[in-house]
């Protein structure tokens, strides 16, 4: 089964080797046909503390690293 890859913006880098990534998804409401924006925050593993607040990154699913971390940073989204 393939691992999910999401793209989002770093909102926090205060923890050691961890960043918080805000992922936004857009979809059409089934009844109203209006575009709806929903967002969710994921905590991702950043081995070398490379990424800072505002960076756009891609994260990939992985085995649990800690109580809340189940994602790792793949690369910059621009690269």
N, C-alpha and C positions, 0 to 999 in steps of 0.2 A: 504494500500500500504506500503510495507516495506521501511525502511529508508536505504539509501545507506551508506556503511561503506568503507572508503578508508584508505590506509596505506601510510605513507610518512615520510619524515625527517624534523625535526624542523630547520628552517633557521633563525628565529628571535624570540627573547623573550623579546624585549625591552619595549613593551607596557604592561600596567597593565592588568592582567587577559586575555591576548591575546597572541597567538603564531601564527607564519606564518609557514605553512606546505607545503613543496614541494612534490607533488605527481607525480610520473613518470609512464607512461603507455607505453607498447610496443605492436606493432601490425605489421603485414605483409602488405606492400604496395600492393594494389590490382593489379597493373599492373607490377611493377618491381619485386615483390616478395622479396623485401629486408626488413629486420627488421628495423622499424623506432621507434625512441624514442621521445615521446612528454612529456612535463612536464607542470604542472600548479600549481600555488600557491593558497592556501586557507587560510583564517584567521579563527582560531578556538578559542573557549572560553576555557580558562584554569583557573578554579575558584581559585586555591590556588597557582598559579605560580610555579607549580611543575616541569615542563619540561624545559630543557635547549637546547641550540643549539647543533645539532648533534644527539639528541634522536630520535629513531624511534617510532612513535605513530600511533594509529588508531583514525580516526575521524568519527563522525556520523552526518548525516543531522539533523537539528532541525529547529524550528521556528526562524525567524529573531531576533537576540539579539541586533544588532546595524545596522548601514548603510551597513557595509561590512561583518559582522559576521553572518554566517548561519550554522556553524558547531560547535560541541563540542567534546572535547577529551574524548574517551571512556577509553582506558587503554594503557599501553605500548604494543608494538607489540610482545615483547619477552615473556611477562607474559601469 
